[in-house]
């Protein structure tokens, strides 16, 4: 599976490992700092160096904007795939009222690619993008403008923990913030899990609509569900390697969704709701275990974006959105 099949704006959340974050935080011994307070880190496209604390950061994704805000850093310009403010909040509803400034849609071309020309006009000293927005050829162009960070992972989205650690390092902030945010996140996730004790040990699948009206089981959103005590169902990947091996299936094979809990993300690729309506009209849907359990959930775009490539804040927001359904489900009530 290529990840372009299952993403609209390349938001993804993978298994919540913080190995690299801890490496970055560990006294800086493995990541040399420059004499003027800058930093050097390894990234998806190789090593980058920021010679001094950046003052003119351009952020090309909502996640980067959110993490910069957490670090009390304000970019000189930001957008998310060319989104204006209204579109940005539609995609990231949990971020409303949390950041300063207005989005700059011109940072992307009409083909939804970062525009080197527009970005260069801002004279940035750090550019934040992702591997989904920026391939290696475009990365080379952006790197000629300013040091460009495109994440850590090469085959799936970088975890928010690793992104936060990298941004803290690049902006001269203490990477220990990762441990602090992670600790708070784990506490809140545990409190959420306490509200659905009947789901412990239940299986889950996350199906996202991709190219060719095909559904793909995706590792995106797996981490928080594992955190709630659920287990991966048949064919459900939990990391980038597993996600890359997943194969698509059409509505005719909807009976492949055999897990106790099923999340379906289709709205981003199906704004008219046609495909969702067809799935809901399929008489086999009612026979799926998740349907009988009351735990088959069609995610709205904002909910999917929050789980798919989110942050601590967005994941908890999304879980709050679907928690009533999970909590009140026969599966949860029967397991208590």
C-alpha positions in Angstrom: 0.0 0.0 0.0 1.3 3.4 -0.8 0.2 5.9 1.8 -1.1 8.3 -0.8 -4.0 5.8 -1.1 -5.3 6.4 2.3 -4.7 10.0 3.1 -6.2 13.3 2.0 -3.7 15.6 3.6 -1.2 13.1 4.8 -2.1 13.1 8.4 -1.0 10.0 10.2 -0.4 8.6 13.6 1.7 5.5 14.1 2.6 3.4 17.1 3.5 5.7 20.0 7.2 4.9 20.3 9.4 7.7 21.6 12.8 6.1 21.1 14.1 8.8 18.8 12.6 11.5 21.0 14.5 10.1 24.0 17.7 10.0 21.9 17.2 13.7 21.0 16.5 14.5 24.6 19.4 12.6 26.1 21.8 15.4 26.9 22.4 16.2 23.3 25.3 13.8 23.2 24.3 12.1 20.0 23.2 15.2 18.2 26.0 17.9 18.0 25.0 21.5 18.6 26.6 24.3 16.8 28.7 26.9 18.6 26.0 29.6 18.1 23.2 27.6 19.8 21.9 25.8 16.7 21.5 22.1 16.2 22.1 19.2 13.8 19.7 16.3 13.6 19.1 13.3 11.3 15.9 13.4 9.3 14.1 11.4 6.6 16.2 13.0 3.9 19.5 13.2 5.8 21.2 15.4 8.3 20.2 19.0 8.6 21.9 21.8 10.5 20.3 25.0 11.9 23.2 27.2 12.7 21.4 29.3 15.2 18.0 29.6 16.8 15.5 30.2 13.9 13.5 33.4 13.9 11.6 33.0 10.6 10.0 29.6 10.5 7.7 28.5 7.7 5.3 25.7 8.7 3.6 23.8 5.9 1.4 21.5 8.0 -1.2 22.0 10.8 0.7 19.6 13.0 3.8 21.7 12.8 1.8 24.8 13.7 0.3 23.0 16.7 3.7 21.7 17.9 5.3 25.2 17.4 2.5 26.7 19.5 3.2 24.1 22.2 6.9 25.3 22.2 5.8 28.9 22.3 7.2 29.5 18.8 5.3 31.6 16.2 6.1 30.9 12.5 6.2 33.8 10.1 3.8 31.9 7.8 1.9 28.7 7.8 -0.8 26.7 6.0 -1.7 23.1 5.5 -1.8 22.0 1.8 -2.7 25.6 0.9 -5.6 25.9 3.3 -6.9 29.3 4.3 -8.0 29.9 7.9 -11.5 28.4 7.4 -10.2 25.3 5.8 -7.4 24.9 8.4 -9.9 24.9 11.2 -12.2 22.6 9.3 -9.4 20.1 9.1 -8.0 20.8 12.6 -11.1 21.8 14.7 -9.3 21.3 18.0 -6.9 24.1 17.1 -9.5 26.9 16.9 -8.3 29.8 18.9 -4.9 28.3 19.8 -2.5 30.0 17.4 -1.6 33.5 16.3 -1.7 34.9 12.7 -3.5 34.0 9.6 -2.8 31.1 7.2 -1.0 31.8 3.9 -2.5 29.6 1.2 0.0 30.9 -1.4 2.7 28.7 0.2 1.3 25.9 -1.9 0.8 25.6 -5.7 -2.5 24.7 -7.3 -1.2 21.1 -7.4 -1.0 21.1 -3.6 2.8 21.2 -3.5 5.0 23.6 -1.5 5.9 26.6 -3.7 9.7 27.3 -3.4 9.2 30.7 -5.0 6.6 31.8 -2.5 8.5 30.3 0.4 11.7 32.0 -0.6 10.0 35.4 -0.6 9.6 35.0 3.2 13.4 34.6 3.7 12.9 31.7 6.1 15.6 30.2 8.3 13.7 27.0 8.9 11.1 25.2 6.7 8.9 22.5 8.2 7.2 20.0 5.8 6.5 16.3 5.6 7.6 13.5 3.3 4.0 13.3 1.9 4.1 17.0 0.8 7.7 17.0 -0.3 9.5 14.4 -2.3 13.3 14.3 -2.4 13.5 16.5 -5.5 11.4 19.2 -4.0 13.2 18.8 -0.7 16.4 19.7 -2.5 14.9 22.9 -3.8 13.5 23.9 -0.4 16.9 23.1 1.3 18.6 25.6 -1.0 16.3 28.2 0.6 16.7 27.2 4.2 17.3 24.1 6.4 14.2 21.9 5.8 12.8 19.4 8.2 10.5 16.8 6.7 10.2 14.4 9.6 12.2 11.4 10.7 10.5 8.4 9.1 10.8 7.5 5.4 7.9 5.1 5.0 5.2 6.4 7.3 4.4 9.6 9.2 6.7 10.6 12.1 5.1 10.2 15.5 4.2 13.5 17.2 6.6 12.6 20.0 9.5 12.5 17.5 8.4 15.6 15.7 8.1 17.5 19.0 11.5 16.4 20.1 13.0 17.4 16.7 11.3 20.8 16.7 12.4 21.4 20.3 16.0 20.7 19.3 15.9 22.8 16.1 14.3 25.8 17.9 16.6 25.8 20.9 13.9 24.5 23.3 14.4 21.8 25.9 13.6 18.4 24.4 12.5 17.2 27.8 9.1 18.7 26.9 8.5 15.4 25.1 8.6 13.5 28.4 6.3 16.0 30.0 3.7 16.0 27.3 3.9 12.2 26.9 3.3 11.7 30.7 0.3 13.9 30.6 -1.0 12.2 27.5 -0.6 8.7 29.0 -2.5 9.8 32.1 -5.4 11.2 30.1 -5.4 8.1 27.9 -5.6 5.9 30.9 -8.5 7.9 32.2 -10.2 7.4 28.9 -9.6 3.7 29.0 -11.2 3.5 32.4 -14.5 4.6 30.8 -14.5 1.7 28.4 -13.3 -1.3 30.5 -15.5 -3.7 28.4 -13.3 -3.0 25.4 -10.1 -4.4 27.0 -8.9 -7.2 24.8 -11.4 -6.5 22.1 -10.1 -6.4 18.5 -10.1 -3.4 16.2 -9.7 -2.5 12.6 -9.3 0.9 11.0 -10.4 1.1 7.4 -9.6 4.2 5.3 -11.0 5.0 1.9 -8.2 5.4 -0.7 -7.6 5.5 -4.4 -10.0 3.7 -6.7 -12.8 3.6 -4.1 -10.7 0.9 -2.3 -10.6 0.6 1.5 -7.3 -0.1 3.2 -6.6 -1.3 6.7 -4.2 1.3 8.0 -1.8 1.7 10.9 -3.0 5.2 11.3 -5.0 5.6 14.5 -3.8 2.2 15.8 -1.7 3.7 18.6 -4.5 5.3 20.6 -6.7 2.2 20.2 -3.9 0.0 21.5 -3.6 2.5 24.3 -7.2 1.9 25.3 -6.5 -1.8 25.7 -7.8 -3.0 22.3 -5.8 -5.5 20.2 -5.2 -5.5 16.5 -7.8 -7.5 14.5 -7.2 -9.7 11.5 -5.0 -8.0 9.0 -4.8 -4.8 11.0 -1.3 -3.2 10.8 0.2 -1.3 13.7 3.3 0.1 12.0 4.6 1.4 8.7 5.9 -1.9 7.6 2.5 -3.6 8.2 0.7 -0.7 6.5 2.9 -0.9 3.4 1.9 -4.6 3.1 -1.8 -4.0 3.4 -3.9 -4.6 0.3 -7.1 -2.8 -0.7 -10.6 -4.1 -0.8 -13.8 -2.9 -2.3 -17.2 -2.6 -0.8 -18.0 -6.0 -2.1 -15.5 -7.4 0.4 -16.8 -5.4 3.4 -17.2 -8.6 5.3 -13.4 -8.5 5.8 -14.2 -6.1 8.7 -14.4 -8.8 11.3 -13.1 -6.9 14.4 -15.1 -6.1 17.5 -14.5 -2.4 16.9 -14.3 -0.9 13.5 -13.5 2.7 12.5 -14.2 3.7 8.9 -12.6 6.9 7.5 -14.2 7.8 4.2 -15.4 11.4 4.3 -12.1 13.0 3.2 -12.2 11.0 0.0 -16.0 10.9 -0.2 -17.3 14.4 0.5 -20.6 13.7 -1.2 -21.2 10.7 1.1 -22.0 8.4 -1.9 -19.7 5.6 -0.9 -20.7 5.8 2.8 -24.3 5.6 1.7 -23.6 2.5 -0.4 -21.8 0.8 2.5 -24.6 1.7 4.9 -27.1 0.2 2.5 -25.2 -3.0 2.2 -27.3 -5.6 4.0 -24.1 -7.4 5.2 -23.1 -4.4 7.3 -25.6 -5.3 10.0 -24.0 -8.7 10.3 -20.6 -7.4 11.1 -19.5 -8.0 14.7 -18.8 -4.3 15.2 -22.4 -3.5 14.0 -23.9 -5.9 16.5 -21.6 -4.5 19.2 -22.6 -0.9 18.5 -19.0 -0.1 17.8 -18.9 0.5 14.0 -18.1 4.2 13.7 -17.9 6.3 10.5 -15.4 9.0 11.3 -15.9 12.6 10.3 -13.1 14.3 8.5 -11.9 16.3 11.5 -12.0 13.2 13.7 -10.0 11.2 11.2 -7.4 14.0 10.8 -7.1 14.2 14.6 -6.3 10.4 14.9 -4.4 10.2 11.6 -1.2 12.0 12.1 -2.4 13.9 15.2 -0.8 15.1 18.4 -1.5 14.4 22.1 -4.1 17.1 22.0 -5.8 16.0 18.8 -5.9 12.3 19.7 -7.6 13.0 23.0 -10.0 15.4 21.3 -10.9 12.7 18.8 -11.3 10.0 21.5 -13.7 12.3 23.4 -15.7 12.6 20.2 -16.2 8.9 19.8 -16.1 7.9 23.5 -19.9 8.2 24.0 -20.5 5.6 21.3 -17.9 3.3 22.6 -18.9 3.8 26.2 -22.6 3.2 25.6 -22.1 0.2 23.3 -23.4 -3.2 24.2 -19.8 -4.4 23.9 -18.6 -2.1 26.6 -21.7 -2.4 28.8 -21.6 -6.2 28.6 -18.0 -6.4 29.5 -18.3 -4.5 32.7 
